[in-house]
């Protein structure tokens, strides 16, 4: 049935549309950040398992400064 005053269909305003798009974009960014963090953790675990990092690694030096770095320069 239709209303005698016009359509009862919901029409999304520009502000609502922008809000919905912003929420979707933020959610996608959060998911990507979560995947990146999981990837870093997995990489670190695999390096520890191989013996490349850790206190008993053959590539470590005294004081905890490792011989092998992950591209970090000081």
N, CA, C and O atoms as a Tinker XYZ file with bonds, in Angstrom:
   296  protein
     1  N      0.845000   -1.181000    0.000000    73     2
     2  CA     0.000000    0.000000    0.000000    64     1     3
     3  C      0.887000    1.240000    0.000000    63     2     4     5
     4  O      1.989000    1.234000    0.549000    81     3
     5  N      0.406000    2.258000   -0.600000    73     3     6
     6  CA     1.175000    3.494000   -0.643000    64     5     7
     7  C      0.528000    4.538000    0.249000    63     6     8     9
     8  O     -0.656000    4.448000    0.577000    81     7
     9  N      1.293000    5.494000    0.623000    73     7    10
    10  CA     0.799000    6.577000    1.456000    64     9    11
    11  C      0.179000    7.646000    0.571000    63    10    12    13
    12  O      0.594000    7.830000   -0.573000    81    11
    13  N     -0.799000    8.338000    1.092000    73    11    14
    14  CA    -1.408000    9.392000    0.294000    64    13    15
    15  C     -0.539000   10.650000    0.269000    63    14    16    17
    16  O     -0.805000   11.577000   -0.497000    81    15
    17  N      0.503000   10.680000    1.110000    73    15    18
    18  CA     1.397000   11.830000    1.142000    64    17    19
    19  C      2.642000   11.612000    0.288000    63    18    20    21
    20  O      3.499000   12.494000    0.230000    81    19
    21  N      2.761000   10.506000   -0.353000    73    19    22
    22  CA     3.917000   10.244000   -1.205000    64    21    23
    23  C      4.571000    8.932000   -0.819000    63    22    24    25
    24  O      3.977000    8.090000   -0.145000    81    23
    25  N      5.772000    8.785000   -1.249000    73    23    26
    26  CA     6.499000    7.543000   -1.045000    64    25    27
    27  C      6.931000    7.390000    0.402000    63    26    28    29
    28  O      7.328000    8.362000    1.045000    81    27
    29  N      6.854000    6.181000    0.908000    73    27    30
    30  CA     7.326000    5.894000    2.260000    64    29    31
    31  C      8.684000    5.207000    2.213000    63    30    32    33
    32  O      9.178000    4.718000    3.228000    81    31
    33  N      9.276000    5.174000    1.037000    73    31    34
    34  CA    10.567000    4.529000    0.849000    64    33    35
    35  C     11.658000    5.369000    1.512000    63    34    36    37
    36  O     11.649000    6.596000    1.419000    81    35
    37  N     12.600000    4.695000    2.181000    73    35    38
    38  CA    13.710000    5.396000    2.835000    64    37    39
    39  C     14.679000    5.903000    1.785000    63    38    40    41
    40  O     15.083000    5.159000    0.891000    81    39
    41  N     15.043000    7.146000    1.891000    73    39    42
    42  CA    16.025000    7.735000    0.985000    64    41    43
    43  C     17.211000    8.206000    1.810000    63    42    44    45
    44  O     17.070000    8.978000    2.758000    81    43
    45  N     18.363000    7.729000    1.429000    73    43    46
    46  CA    19.590000    8.038000    2.162000    64    45    47
    47  C     20.069000    9.445000    1.818000    63    46    48    49
    48  O     20.200000    9.796000    0.645000    81    47
    49  N     20.327000   10.247000    2.852000    73    47    50
    50  CA    20.818000   11.599000    2.622000    64    49    51
    51  C     22.318000   11.543000    2.318000    63    50    52    53
    52  O     22.958000   10.507000    2.498000    81    51
    53  N     22.859000   12.652000    1.864000    73    51    54
    54  CA    24.281000   12.717000    1.525000    64    53    55
    55  C     25.144000   12.486000    2.764000    63    54    56    57
    56  O     26.179000   11.825000    2.685000    81    55
    57  N     24.721000   13.028000    3.903000    73    55    58
    58  CA    25.480000   12.855000    5.140000    64    57    59
    59  C     25.471000   11.395000    5.583000    63    58    60    61
    60  O     26.496000   10.872000    6.021000    81    59
    61  N     24.318000   10.736000    5.472000    73    59    62
    62  CA    24.233000    9.319000    5.832000    64    61    63
    63  C     25.108000    8.467000    4.919000    63    62    64    65
    64  O     25.780000    7.541000    5.373000    81    63
    65  N     25.093000    8.787000    3.645000    73    63    66
    66  CA    25.900000    8.039000    2.680000    64    65    67
    67  C     27.388000    8.200000    2.997000    63    66    68    69
    68  O     28.138000    7.223000    2.985000    81    67
    69  N     27.813000    9.438000    3.280000    73    67    70
    70  CA    29.218000    9.692000    3.598000    64    69    71
    71  C     29.618000    8.977000    4.890000    63    70    72    73
    72  O     30.717000    8.430000    4.978000    81    71
    73  N     28.748000    8.976000    5.875000    73    71    74
    74  CA    29.020000    8.292000    7.136000    64    73    75
    75  C     29.174000    6.796000    6.909000    63    74    76    77
    76  O     30.086000    6.178000    7.456000    81    75
    77  N     28.296000    6.211000    6.111000    73    75    78
    78  CA    28.371000    4.787000    5.808000    64    77    79
    79  C     29.685000    4.451000    5.088000    63    78    80    81
    80  O     30.322000    3.441000    5.388000    81    79
    81  N     30.081000    5.299000    4.142000    73    79    82
    82  CA    31.336000    5.075000    3.416000    64    81    83
    83  C     32.548000    5.215000    4.332000    63    82    84    85
    84  O     33.504000    4.446000    4.221000    81    83
    85  N     32.513000    6.198000    5.239000    73    83    86
    86  CA    33.620000    6.394000    6.181000    64    85    87
    87  C     33.762000    5.194000    7.119000    63    86    88    89
    88  O     34.874000    4.754000    7.408000    81    87
    89  N     32.643000    4.674000    7.586000    73    87    90
    90  CA    32.675000    3.508000    8.473000    64    89    91
    91  C     33.247000    2.305000    7.743000    63    90    92    93
    92  O     34.048000    1.558000    8.305000    81    91
    93  N     32.839000    2.113000    6.491000    73    91    94
    94  CA    33.354000    0.984000    5.707000    64    93    95
    95  C     34.849000    1.131000    5.458000    63    94    96    97
    96  O     35.591000    0.151000    5.528000    81    95
    97  N     35.295000    2.350000    5.167000    73    95    98
    98  CA    36.724000    2.599000    4.920000    64    97    99
    99  C     37.540000    2.341000    6.185000    63    98   100   101
   100  O     38.595000    1.709000    6.120000    81    99
   101  N     37.064000    2.824000    7.334000    73    99   102
   102  CA    37.763000    2.633000    8.606000    64   101   103
   103  C     37.843000    1.144000    8.960000    63   102   104   105
   104  O     38.871000    0.671000    9.445000    81   103
   105  N     36.766000    0.419000    8.716000    73   103   106
   106  CA    36.744000   -1.013000    9.012000    64   105   107
   107  C     37.747000   -1.760000    8.140000    63   106   108   109
   108  O     38.442000   -2.660000    8.613000    81   107
   109  N     37.818000   -1.384000    6.873000    73   107   110
   110  CA    38.772000   -2.017000    5.959000    64   109   111
   111  C     40.209000   -1.739000    6.398000    63   110   112   113
   112  O     41.052000   -2.636000    6.356000    81   111
   113  N     40.499000   -0.496000    6.822000    73   111   114
   114  CA    41.833000   -0.140000    7.301000    64   113   115
   115  C     42.191000   -0.928000    8.560000    63   114   116   117
   116  O     43.324000   -1.388000    8.701000    81   115
   117  N     41.233000   -1.087000    9.476000    73   115   118
   118  CA    41.481000   -1.842000   10.702000    64   117   119
   119  C     41.774000   -3.308000   10.393000    63   118   120   121
   120  O     42.652000   -3.911000   11.010000    81   119
   121  N     41.039000   -3.881000    9.440000    73   119   122
   122  CA    41.288000   -5.271000    9.050000    64   121   123
   123  C     42.677000   -5.420000    8.445000    63   122   124   125
   124  O     43.368000   -6.404000    8.710000    81   123
   125  N     43.096000   -4.437000    7.623000    73   123   126
   126  CA    44.419000   -4.494000    7.010000    64   125   127
   127  C     45.502000   -4.375000    8.075000    63   126   128   129
   128  O     46.514000   -5.073000    8.013000    81   127
   129  N     45.297000   -3.498000    9.046000    73   127   130
   130  CA    46.258000   -3.343000   10.132000    64   129   131
   131  C     46.379000   -4.637000   10.929000    63   130   132   133
   132  O     47.480000   -5.051000   11.291000    81   131
   133  N     45.248000   -5.266000   11.197000    73   131   134
   134  CA    45.245000   -6.534000   11.933000    64   133   135
   135  C     46.001000   -7.605000   11.158000    63   134   136   137
   136  O     46.785000   -8.352000   11.744000    81   135
   137  N     45.778000   -7.691000    9.843000    73   135   138
   138  CA    46.487000   -8.674000    9.020000    64   137   139
   139  C     47.990000   -8.409000    9.009000    63   138   140   141
   140  O     48.790000   -9.344000    9.060000    81   139
   141  N     48.377000   -7.118000    8.941000    73   139   142
   142  CA    49.798000   -6.771000    8.964000    64   141   143
   143  C     50.449000   -7.176000   10.278000    63   142   144   145
   144  O     51.568000   -7.690000   10.286000    81   143
   145  N     49.751000   -6.946000   11.393000    73   143   146
   146  CA    50.291000   -7.318000   12.697000    64   145   147
   147  C     50.444000   -8.829000   12.818000    63   146   148   149
   148  O     51.450000   -9.315000   13.335000    81   147
   149  N     49.447000   -9.568000   12.342000    73   147   150
   150  CA    49.534000  -11.024000   12.389000    64   149   151
   151  C     50.695000  -11.527000   11.531000    63   150   152   153
   152  O     51.375000  -12.485000   11.898000    81   151
   153  N     50.917000  -10.880000   10.396000    73   151   154
   154  CA    52.015000  -11.263000    9.505000    64   153   155
   155  C     53.365000  -11.016000   10.184000    63   154   156   157
   156  O     54.267000  -11.848000   10.084000    81   155
   157  N     53.510000   -9.875000   10.878000    73   155   158
   158  CA    54.748000   -9.569000   11.587000    64   157   159
   159  C     55.009000  -10.590000   12.689000    63   158   160   161
   160  O     56.136000  -11.053000   12.864000    81   159
   161  N     53.955000  -10.936000   13.432000    73   159   162
   162  CA    54.105000  -11.913000   14.518000    64   161   163
   163  C     54.517000  -13.268000   13.950000    63   162   164   165
   164  O     55.394000  -13.934000   14.500000    81   163
   165  N     53.893000  -13.670000   12.863000    73   163   166
   166  CA    54.213000  -14.947000   12.234000    64   165   167
   167  C     55.661000  -14.957000   11.738000    63   166   168   169
   168  O     56.369000  -15.952000   11.891000    81   167
   169  N     56.094000  -13.841000   11.142000    73   167   170
   170  CA    57.473000  -13.736000   10.650000    64   169   171
   171  C     58.471000  -13.829000   11.807000    63   170   172   173
   172  O     59.486000  -14.518000   11.709000    81   171
   173  N     58.172000  -13.130000   12.895000    73   171   174
   174  CA    59.067000  -13.144000   14.049000    64   173   175
   175  C     59.152000  -14.539000   14.666000    63   174   176   177
   176  O     60.229000  -14.980000   15.067000    81   175
   177  N     58.004000  -15.237000   14.740000    73   175   178
   178  CA    58.000000  -16.594000   15.282000    64   177   179
   179  C     58.823000  -17.532000   14.413000    63   178   180   181
   180  O     59.556000  -18.379000   14.925000    81   179
   181  N     58.701000  -17.382000   13.097000    73   179   182
   182  CA    59.461000  -18.267000   12.210000    64   181   183
   183  C     60.954000  -17.990000   12.325000    63   182   184   185
   184  O     61.752000  -18.928000   12.283000    81   183
   185  N     61.353000  -16.733000   12.468000    73   183   186
   186  CA    62.780000  -16.388000   12.639000    64   185   187
   187  C     63.298000  -16.936000   13.970000    63   186   188   189
   188  O     64.426000  -17.421000   14.048000    81   187
   189  N     62.476000  -16.857000   15.010000    73   187   190
   190  CA    62.894000  -17.392000   16.312000    64   189   191
   191  C     63.029000  -18.913000   16.221000    63   190   192   193
   192  O     63.955000  -19.496000   16.784000    81   191
   193  N     62.103000  -19.547000   15.510000    73   191   194
   194  CA    62.131000  -20.999000   15.360000    64   193   195
   195  C     63.379000  -21.448000   14.596000    63   194   196   197
   196  O     63.948000  -22.497000   14.899000    81   195
   197  N     63.805000  -20.660000   13.608000    73   195   198
   198  CA    65.000000  -20.986000   12.826000    64   197   199
   199  C     66.292000  -20.699000   13.600000    63   198   200   201
   200  O     67.362000  -21.173000   13.220000    81   199
   201  N     66.191000  -19.925000   14.681000    73   199   202
   202  CA    67.365000  -19.601000   15.479000    64   201   203
   203  C     68.070000  -18.346000   15.031000    63   202   204   205
   204  O     69.229000  -18.130000   15.385000    81   203
   205  N     67.403000  -17.518000   14.265000    73   203   206
   206  CA    68.034000  -16.285000   13.797000    64   205   207
   207  C     67.942000  -15.169000   14.828000    63   206   208   209
   208  O     68.782000  -14.269000   14.838000    81   207
   209  N     66.947000  -15.214000   15.684000    73   207   210
   210  CA    66.821000  -14.224000   16.756000    64   209   211
   211  C     66.571000  -14.961000   18.061000    63   210   212   213
   212  O     66.125000  -16.108000   18.063000    81   211
   213  N     66.857000  -14.302000   19.152000    73   211   214
   214  CA    66.645000  -14.894000   20.467000    64   213   215
   215  C     67.929000  -14.874000   21.282000    63   214   216   217
   216  O     69.008000  -14.599000   20.759000    81   215
   217  N     67.798000  -15.164000   22.552000    73   215   218
   218  CA    68.958000  -15.086000   23.446000    64   217   219
   219  C     69.975000  -16.180000   23.181000    63   218   220   221
   220  O     71.151000  -16.000000   23.497000    81   219
   221  N     69.566000  -17.313000   22.610000    73   219   222
   222  CA    70.492000  -18.412000   22.379000    64   221   223
   223  C     70.874000  -18.544000   20.903000    63   222   224   225
   224  O     71.441000  -19.554000   20.486000    81   223
   225  N     70.562000  -17.531000   20.138000    73   223   226
   226  CA    70.866000  -17.565000   18.711000    64   225   227
   227  C     72.365000  -17.441000   18.493000    63   226   228   229
   228  O     73.056000  -16.770000   19.259000    81   227
   229  N     72.866000  -18.087000   17.449000    73   227   230
   230  CA    74.297000  -17.987000   17.158000    64   229   231
   231  C     74.628000  -16.650000   16.500000    63   230   232   233
   232  O     75.801000  -16.359000   16.266000    81   231
   233  N     73.629000  -15.837000   16.200000    73   231   234
   234  CA    73.853000  -14.548000   15.572000    64   233   235
   235  C     73.743000  -13.385000   16.555000    63   234   236   237
   236  O     73.723000  -12.228000   16.137000    81   235
   237  N     73.672000  -13.672000   17.838000    73   235   238
   238  CA    73.536000  -12.589000   18.806000    64   237   239
   239  C     74.901000  -12.176000   19.336000    63   238   240   241
   240  O     75.859000  -12.950000   19.322000    81   239
   241  N     74.962000  -10.942000   19.799000    73   239   242
   242  CA    76.167000  -10.411000   20.429000    64   241   243
   243  C     75.836000  -10.065000   21.877000    63   242   244   245
   244  O     74.670000  -10.050000   22.272000    81   243
   245  N     76.851000   -9.794000   22.644000    73   243   246
   246  CA    76.652000   -9.441000   24.045000    64   245   247
   247  C     75.813000   -8.173000   24.142000    63   246   248   249
   248  O     75.969000   -7.249000   23.344000    81   247
   249  N     74.939000   -8.143000   25.111000    73   247   250
   250  CA    74.103000   -6.972000   25.320000    64   249   251
   251  C     72.793000   -7.028000   24.557000    63   250   252   253
   252  O     72.013000   -6.078000   24.612000    81   251
   253  N     72.535000   -8.100000   23.856000    73   251   254
   254  CA    71.270000   -8.245000   23.171000    64   253   255
   255  C     71.181000   -7.590000   21.810000    63   254   256   257
   256  O     70.110000   -7.578000   21.203000    81   255
   257  N     72.298000   -7.037000   21.307000    73   255   258
   258  CA    72.291000   -6.444000   19.968000    64   257   259
   259  C     72.570000   -7.562000   18.980000    63   258   260   261
   260  O     73.686000   -8.077000   18.926000    81   259
   261  N     71.599000   -7.930000   18.222000    73   259   262
   262  CA    71.741000   -9.056000   17.315000    64   261   263
   263  C     72.642000   -8.759000   16.129000    63   262   264   265
   264  O     72.791000   -7.604000   15.728000    81   263
   265  N     73.238000   -9.793000   15.574000    73   263   266
   266  CA    74.069000   -9.675000   14.385000    64   265   267
   267  C     73.191000   -9.438000   13.160000    63   266   268   269
   268  O     73.520000   -8.618000   12.303000    81   267
   269  N     72.082000  -10.153000   13.084000    73   267   270
   270  CA    71.164000  -10.023000   11.963000    64   269   271
   271  C     70.078000   -9.030000   12.361000    63   270   272   273
   272  O     69.464000   -9.164000   13.420000    81   271
   273  N     69.842000   -8.029000   11.507000    73   271   274
   274  CA    68.795000   -7.052000   11.787000    64   273   275
   275  C     67.690000   -7.201000   10.769000    63   274   276   277
   276  O     67.876000   -7.820000    9.721000    81   275
   277  N     66.553000   -6.641000   11.073000    73   275   278
   278  CA    65.405000   -6.651000   10.151000    64   277   279
   279  C     65.379000   -5.367000    9.332000    63   278   280   281
   280  O     64.303000   -4.833000    9.059000    81   279
   281  N     66.536000   -4.866000    8.940000    73   279   282
   282  CA    66.591000   -3.640000    8.157000    64   281   283
   283  C     66.561000   -2.393000    9.004000    63   282   284   285
   284  O     66.368000   -1.299000    8.474000    81   283
   285  N     66.742000   -2.519000   10.284000    73   283   286
   286  CA    66.699000   -1.372000   11.178000    64   285   287
   287  C     68.125000   -0.864000   11.394000    63   286   288   289
   288  O     69.000000   -1.613000   11.829000    81   287
   289  N     68.346000    0.396000   11.090000    73   287   290
   290  CA    69.659000    1.014000   11.284000    64   289   291
   291  C     69.590000    1.936000   12.488000    63   290   292   293
   292  O     68.583000    2.610000   12.701000    81   291
   293  N     70.631000    1.966000   13.256000    73   291   294
   294  CA    70.661000    2.879000   14.420000    64   293   295
   295  C     71.679000    3.957000   14.208000    63   294   296
   296  O     71.853000    4.819000   15.070000    81   295
